[in-house]
Amino acid sequence: MNVALFDYGAGNLHSLGKALEEAGARVTVTTDWKEALAKDALVLPGVGAFGPAAAALPKNRAPVREALAAGLPCLGICLGMQLLFEDSEEAAGDGIGLVPGKVRLLDARIVPQMGWNDVETSGDPIFAGVTDLVAYFANSYVCIPSDASDAIAWSEYDGVRSAAGARRARTWGLQFHPEKSSGPGRRIISNFVALAREAS
């Protein structure tokens, strides 16, 4: 199971790569989109800012968007989830645009949200075997899908309820960090690798 872990200058590649390897994936860290899209699955990591990450996307987003829409398994984490959307209030630049919607500043008294928070999950297979999920968040922005049915998980912070997960085709976005979320988070990563293996 060959997984491309894309490096657009964000942090946390080491712990995420290790979690993917523990789940049975062979991980290639790459900055080359052609190489990334040729693997069995793609992971877009978190930690970082939307502007520089969007600048690392190919100028023509269509090949990435079309590959994901056609079923290439993908997991976008935190910033990686936000890149799946059209654009962000954080900075100029377009996202991949797979999931219609916007990324907005978190309307809370204390920003960023840092630490553990409850996550309400749906019956999506990415959450198989995970109940009563408490996950680690580190975000100042939240994703707002245009179609509410794209949301597969939700969380509430300072009275603001927002999408903690979204899905289109075989692409999953998670606003929290599963690689930092103890056993349940590692189970989610294992579920992704298993789902990607089934797809290949």
C-alpha positions in Angstrom: 0.0 0.0 0.0 1.9 3.0 -1.3 0.8 6.3 0.3 2.1 9.8 -0.8 2.5 12.2 2.1 2.6 15.6 0.4 5.1 18.1 1.8 4.0 21.7 1.2 6.1 23.0 4.0 3.7 22.1 6.8 4.9 20.5 10.0 4.1 17.1 11.6 5.2 15.0 8.7 7.3 12.7 11.0 4.5 11.6 13.4 1.9 11.3 10.7 4.3 9.3 8.5 5.0 7.0 11.4 1.3 6.5 12.1 0.7 5.6 8.5 3.6 3.1 8.5 2.2 1.5 11.7 -1.1 1.0 9.9 0.7 -0.9 7.2 1.4 1.7 4.5 4.6 2.4 2.7 5.0 6.2 2.9 6.7 8.4 0.3 7.2 12.1 1.3 7.1 14.1 -1.8 6.7 17.7 -3.2 6.0 16.4 -6.7 2.3 16.2 -7.6 2.8 13.8 -10.5 4.5 11.4 -8.1 1.9 11.9 -5.5 -1.1 11.2 -7.8 0.6 8.0 -9.0 0.5 6.4 -5.6 -2.3 4.3 -4.2 -3.4 7.0 -1.8 -2.6 10.6 -0.9 -2.4 12.3 2.5 -2.4 16.1 3.0 -1.0 16.9 6.4 -1.9 19.6 8.9 0.0 22.3 10.7 0.8 25.4 8.7 -0.9 28.3 6.9 -3.4 28.2 4.0 -1.5 30.7 1.8 1.9 28.9 1.5 0.1 25.5 1.3 -2.2 26.7 -1.5 0.9 28.1 -3.3 2.4 24.6 -3.3 -0.6 23.3 -5.2 -0.2 23.0 -9.0 -1.3 26.1 -10.8 -3.9 24.0 -12.6 -5.8 22.4 -9.7 -8.0 20.3 -12.1 -5.8 17.2 -12.3 -5.7 16.9 -8.5 -9.4 17.6 -8.2 -10.3 15.1 -11.0 -8.1 12.4 -9.5 -9.8 12.7 -6.1 -13.3 12.9 -7.7 -12.5 9.7 -9.7 -11.8 7.8 -6.5 -8.1 8.2 -5.5 -8.2 7.7 -1.7 -7.1 10.9 0.1 -7.0 12.0 3.7 -6.7 15.7 4.5 -5.8 16.6 8.1 -6.5 20.0 9.6 -4.9 22.4 7.0 -5.1 19.4 4.6 -8.9 19.3 5.1 -9.1 23.1 4.4 -7.2 22.7 1.2 -9.9 20.4 -0.1 -12.3 23.4 -0.1 -12.5 26.3 -2.6 -10.8 29.1 -0.7 -10.1 30.4 2.8 -10.4 33.7 4.7 -6.9 33.1 6.0 -5.1 34.0 2.8 -5.5 34.6 -0.9 -5.2 31.6 -3.1 -7.5 28.8 -4.2 -7.8 25.4 -2.7 -8.3 22.1 -4.6 -12.1 22.8 -4.8 -13.2 19.1 -4.4 -15.6 20.0 -1.6 -17.8 23.0 -2.4 -17.7 25.5 0.5 -15.6 28.0 2.3 -13.1 28.1 5.1 -13.9 30.8 7.7 -12.2 32.3 10.7 -13.4 30.5 13.9 -15.9 32.9 15.6 -14.9 32.3 19.2 -13.6 34.3 22.1 -10.2 32.5 22.1 -8.6 31.6 18.8 -6.9 29.3 17.9 -8.7 26.3 19.4 -5.9 24.3 20.9 -6.4 21.0 22.7 -8.9 18.2 23.1 -12.5 18.3 22.1 -15.4 16.0 21.7 -16.2 14.9 18.1 -19.7 13.7 17.1 -19.1 11.1 14.4 -21.4 9.7 11.7 -21.6 6.1 10.5 -18.9 6.7 7.9 -16.4 3.8 7.6 -13.5 6.0 8.4 -14.9 5.9 12.0 -15.3 2.2 12.2 -14.6 1.0 15.7 -14.3 4.5 17.1 -16.9 5.6 19.6 -17.0 8.6 22.0 -14.2 10.3 20.1 -12.2 12.9 21.9 -9.6 14.4 19.4 -6.8 16.9 19.4 -7.5 20.2 17.6 -5.2 23.1 16.6 -7.1 25.4 14.3 -8.1 29.0 13.9 -10.3 28.4 10.9 -13.3 26.0 10.2 -14.7 24.5 7.1 -18.3 25.3 6.0 -19.5 22.8 3.3 -22.0 24.3 0.9 -23.8 20.9 1.0 -24.4 19.9 4.6 -24.4 16.2 3.6 -20.7 16.4 2.9 -20.1 16.7 6.6 -19.4 13.4 8.4 -18.4 14.7 11.9 -19.0 17.7 14.0 -17.5 19.5 17.0 -18.5 22.4 19.2 -16.1 25.0 20.5 -17.1 28.1 22.5 -20.7 27.6 21.3 -19.8 27.3 17.7 -20.7 24.0 16.0 -18.7 23.2 12.9 -17.7 20.4 10.6 -15.0 18.3 12.1 -15.0 16.0 9.1 -16.1 15.9 5.5 -16.1 13.4 2.7 -16.4 13.4 -1.1 -15.8 10.2 -3.1 -12.9 8.4 -1.3 -11.5 11.7 0.0 -11.9 12.4 3.8 -11.1 15.6 5.5 -10.6 15.8 9.3 -10.2 19.1 11.1 -8.6 17.4 14.1 -5.3 15.6 14.2 -5.8 11.8 14.4 -2.1 11.2 14.6 -2.1 13.1 17.9 -5.4 11.7 19.2 -4.3 8.6 21.0 -5.8 5.1 20.2 -9.0 6.3 18.5 -7.0 8.6 16.2 -4.6 5.8 15.3 -7.6 3.6 14.6 -9.0 6.2 12.2 -5.6 6.3 10.3 -5.7 2.5 10.2 -9.2 2.6 8.8 -8.1 5.0 6.1 -5.3 2.7 5.0 -7.6 -0.2 5.0 -10.2 1.6 2.9 -7.5 2.8 0.5 -6.2 -0.8 0.2 -9.7 -2.0 -0.7 -10.0 0.7 -3.3 -6.7 -0.4 -5.0 
